[in-house]
Amino acid sequence: MSNFVLNAQERANDQQGKGSSRRLRHAAQVPAIIYGGDAAPVAVTLELRQLVRFLQEDAFFTDVIEIKVGDKTESVKIQALQRHPSKETPMHADFKRA
């Protein structure tokens, strides 16, 4: 069992793009994507506070992470993380299915 469990909400197609991502970030949320495996990619939204808390631990970058999207749970590993250049807050995360 993973020590890291993130709660996420799936984003609809109309909630994707530059403007929508900016609105999410102003609402203390982080846009992310889950891809890989046989399933289709899923665009999700993560809570900023929860993600920042997990990013402080080194094991977050190597361990398998569980992301709960609705009633479904995905086992993933973090593939890429984009941070704000001066604030160091996460701006976008890519997760690959394990």
Order of alpha helices (4+ residues) and beta strands (2+ residues): beta-alpha-beta-beta-alpha-beta-beta-beta
